[in-house]
Amino acid sequence: MNTQVEAVIFDWAGTVVDFGSFAPTTIFVEAFKREYDFDISLAEARVPMGLGKWDHIKAVGELPDVAARWESRFGRAMTREDIDTIYQTFMPLQVAKVADHADLIPGTTEVVARLREQGIKLGSCSGYPRVVMNELLPAAAEKGFAPDYVVATDDLAAGGRPGPFMALQNVIALGVGNVAACVKIDDSVPGIEEGHHAGMWTVALLLSGNEAGLTEKEYLSASEHQLAVAREKARKAFDGCNAHYQIDTVADLPDVIADINRRLAAGERP
């Protein structure tokens, strides 16, 4: 058995770029408003984060409060055609704006350098479809993040999260010999479930991503009490998915890798 981490599979928004995962959430709100003059809150838009974007819209529409407001407004439940319409509005907005949210989360560059020094391969996958990733990739590369491999949510016929498919495609493409030597890091529940389903170590991000919903400025200026409150909010969201580790941001990942290496050497598996 390999006794050292071979690969880290990164999520994108809220993990290595776009502190607080605002690019997708704000555009969901805008897409509902543009097509149907229907208001959803940013908090509602965040609930299903990590799913593919069509499935995300469907899941927002199924939230009890949203479904009740939709029924009251339109006299019927949301249909597949409604979801398609909102998705078709969402997509060009997301493509146009995603590169504006490509700033790296603090610590990303340093962590990537440390992982590469250890010979660890860098994979990635996202709830973004390929057309969006094609805009994000060069923007992120300019800022210093260019992983060895990228899977978008619509790349695989088998589907996306919370299934294991994107994570396992990274294993195949990177030539990793043991999924138990892989780490999946994500800011969303479906992303952590993806890692579990793929047989990997999982690392949930509490403060940089969707669940805390802080901007980078809010994070950097927050008091310890404010950070503790945000942490607790995120922990509650992650309660049911049993991540192996919970950390504030990607900057804290090196200590996790060291601990996983210790556990692998002792014969533990995820």
LINBELFEN-V347406 format. One record per residue. RES is the residue in one letter. PHI is phi as a letter, one per 30 degrees, with the letter a starting at -180 (999 if undefined). BURIAL is 1 if it has 9 or more other ideal C-beta (glycine too) atoms within 8 Angstrom, else 0. Layout:
BEGIN
res:RES phi:PHI burial:BURIAL
res:RES phi:PHI burial:BURIAL
END
This chain:
BEGIN
res:M phi:999 burial:0
res:N phi:d burial:1
res:T phi:c burial:0
res:Q phi:b burial:1
res:V phi:e burial:1
res:E phi:c burial:1
res:A phi:a burial:1
res:V phi:c burial:1
res:I phi:c burial:1
res:F phi:c burial:1
res:D phi:d burial:1
res:W phi:c burial:1
res:A phi:d burial:1
res:G phi:i burial:1
res:T phi:c burial:1
res:V phi:c burial:1
res:V phi:b burial:1
res:D phi:h burial:1
res:F phi:e burial:1
res:G phi:i burial:1
res:S phi:h burial:1
res:F phi:c burial:1
res:A phi:e burial:1
res:P phi:d burial:1
res:T phi:d burial:1
res:T phi:d burial:1
res:I phi:d burial:1
res:F phi:e burial:1
res:V phi:e burial:1
res:E phi:d burial:1
res:A phi:d burial:1
res:F phi:e burial:1
res:K phi:d burial:1
res:R phi:d burial:0
res:E phi:d burial:1
res:Y phi:b burial:1
res:D phi:h burial:0
res:F phi:c burial:1
res:D phi:c burial:0
res:I phi:b burial:1
res:S phi:d burial:0
res:L phi:d burial:1
res:A phi:d burial:0
res:E phi:d burial:1
res:A phi:d burial:1
res:R phi:d burial:1
res:V phi:e burial:1
res:P phi:c burial:1
res:M phi:e burial:1
res:G phi:j burial:1
res:L phi:d burial:1
res:G phi:e burial:1
res:K phi:d burial:1
res:W phi:d burial:1
res:D phi:d burial:1
res:H phi:d burial:1
res:I phi:d burial:1
res:K phi:e burial:1
res:A phi:d burial:1
res:V phi:d burial:1
res:G phi:d burial:1
res:E phi:c burial:0
res:L phi:e burial:1
res:P phi:e burial:0
res:D phi:d burial:0
res:V phi:d burial:1
res:A phi:d burial:1
res:A phi:d burial:0
res:R phi:d burial:1
res:W phi:d burial:1
res:E phi:d burial:1
res:S phi:d burial:0
res:R phi:d burial:0
res:F phi:c burial:0
res:G phi:i burial:0
res:R phi:a burial:0
res:A phi:d burial:0
res:M phi:d burial:1
res:T phi:c burial:0
res:R phi:e burial:0
res:E phi:d burial:0
res:D phi:d burial:1
res:I phi:d burial:1
res:D phi:e burial:1
res:T phi:d burial:1
res:I phi:d burial:1
res:Y phi:d burial:1
res:Q phi:d burial:0
res:T phi:d burial:1
res:F phi:e burial:1
res:M phi:e burial:1
res:P phi:d burial:0
res:L phi:d burial:1
res:Q phi:d burial:1
res:V phi:e burial:1
res:A phi:d burial:0
res:K phi:c burial:1
res:V phi:d burial:1
res:A phi:d burial:1
res:D phi:d burial:0
res:H phi:c burial:1
res:A phi:c burial:1
res:D phi:d burial:1
res:L phi:d burial:1
res:I phi:d burial:1
res:P phi:e burial:0
res:G phi:j burial:1
res:T phi:e burial:1
res:T phi:e burial:1
res:E phi:d burial:0
res:V phi:d burial:1
res:V phi:e burial:1
res:A phi:d burial:0
res:R phi:d burial:1
res:L phi:d burial:1
res:R phi:d burial:1
res:E phi:d burial:0
res:Q phi:d burial:1
res:G phi:i burial:0
res:I phi:d burial:1
res:K phi:d burial:1
res:L phi:c burial:1
res:G phi:c burial:1
res:S phi:a burial:1
res:C phi:a burial:1
res:S phi:b burial:1
res:G phi:d burial:1
res:Y phi:d burial:1
res:P phi:d burial:1
res:R phi:e burial:1
res:V phi:d burial:0
res:V phi:d burial:1
res:M phi:e burial:1
res:N phi:d burial:0
res:E phi:d burial:1
res:L phi:d burial:1
res:L phi:e burial:1
res:P phi:d burial:0
res:A phi:d burial:1
res:A phi:d burial:1
res:A phi:d burial:1
res:E phi:d burial:0
res:K phi:c burial:1
res:G phi:j burial:1
res:F phi:c burial:1
res:A phi:b burial:0
res:P phi:d burial:1
res:D phi:d burial:0
res:Y phi:a burial:1
res:V phi:b burial:1
res:V phi:b burial:1
res:A phi:c burial:1
res:T phi:d burial:1
res:D phi:c burial:0
res:D phi:d burial:0
res:L phi:c burial:1
res:A phi:d burial:0
res:A phi:d burial:0
res:G phi:j burial:0
res:G phi:c burial:1
res:R phi:d burial:1
res:P phi:d burial:1
res:G phi:d burial:1
res:P phi:d burial:1
res:F phi:d burial:1
res:M phi:d burial:1
res:A phi:d burial:1
res:L phi:d burial:1
res:Q phi:d burial:1
res:N phi:d burial:1
res:V phi:e burial:1
res:I phi:d burial:0
res:A phi:d burial:0
res:L phi:d burial:1
res:G phi:i burial:0
res:V phi:d burial:1
res:G phi:d burial:0
res:N phi:a burial:1
res:V phi:d burial:1
res:A phi:d burial:1
res:A phi:c burial:1
res:C phi:c burial:1
res:V phi:b burial:1
res:K phi:c burial:1
res:I phi:c burial:1
res:D phi:a burial:1
res:D phi:c burial:1
res:S phi:b burial:1
res:V phi:d burial:1
res:P phi:e burial:1
res:G phi:d burial:1
res:I phi:d burial:1
res:E phi:d burial:1
res:E phi:e burial:1
res:G phi:d burial:1
res:H phi:d burial:1
res:H phi:d burial:1
res:A phi:d burial:1
res:G phi:i burial:1
res:M phi:c burial:1
res:W phi:d burial:1
res:T phi:b burial:1
res:V phi:b burial:1
res:A phi:c burial:1
res:L phi:c burial:1
res:L phi:c burial:1
res:L phi:c burial:1
res:S phi:c burial:1
res:G phi:b burial:1
res:N phi:d burial:1
res:E phi:d burial:1
res:A phi:d burial:1
res:G phi:i burial:1
res:L phi:d burial:1
res:T phi:d burial:0
res:E phi:d burial:1
res:K phi:d burial:0
res:E phi:d burial:1
res:Y phi:d burial:1
res:L phi:d burial:0
res:S phi:c burial:0
res:A phi:d burial:1
res:S phi:d burial:0
res:E phi:d burial:0
res:H phi:d burial:0
res:Q phi:d burial:0
res:L phi:d burial:1
res:A phi:d burial:0
res:V phi:d burial:0
res:A phi:d burial:1
res:R phi:d burial:1
res:E phi:d burial:0
res:K phi:e burial:1
res:A phi:d burial:1
res:R phi:e burial:1
res:K phi:d burial:0
res:A phi:d burial:0
res:F phi:d burial:1
res:D phi:e burial:0
res:G phi:d burial:0
res:C phi:c burial:1
res:N phi:h burial:0
res:A phi:e burial:1
res:H phi:d burial:0
res:Y phi:b burial:1
res:Q phi:b burial:1
res:I phi:b burial:1
res:D phi:d burial:1
res:T phi:b burial:1
res:V phi:e burial:1
res:A phi:e burial:1
res:D phi:d burial:1
res:L phi:d burial:1
res:P phi:e burial:0
res:D phi:d burial:0
res:V phi:d burial:1
res:I phi:e burial:1
res:A phi:d burial:0
res:D phi:d burial:1
res:I phi:d burial:1
res:N phi:e burial:1
res:R phi:d burial:0
res:R phi:d burial:0
res:L phi:d burial:1
res:A phi:d burial:0
res:A phi:d burial:0
res:G phi:j burial:0
res:E phi:d burial:0
res:R phi:b burial:0
res:P phi:e burial:0
END
